[in-house]
């Protein structure tokens, strides 16, 4: 019989401690900023072409 050493999955040995709410806010803010820049460039291009 094999020697199997099962570990408690609740230990989260390989998981890095991170702040999920901060990651969410930074990701949302970054995506919002990128989309705002895309929107602003589209508006400027539309006014230049018209």
JOJO-V915019 format. One record per pair of residues at least 4 apart in sequence whose C-alpha atoms are under 8 Angstrom apart, sorted by the first residue. I is the first residue (numbers start at 1). GAP is how many residues later the second one is. Records with the same first field share a line. If there is no record, write none. Layout:
BEGIN
I=GAP, GAP
END
This chain:
BEGIN
7=4
19=4
20=4
21=4
22=4
23=4
24=4
25=4
26=4
27=4
28=4
29=4
30=4
31=4
32=4
33=4
34=4
35=4
36=4
37=4
38=4
39=4
40=4
41=4
42=4
43=4
44=4
45=4
46=4
END
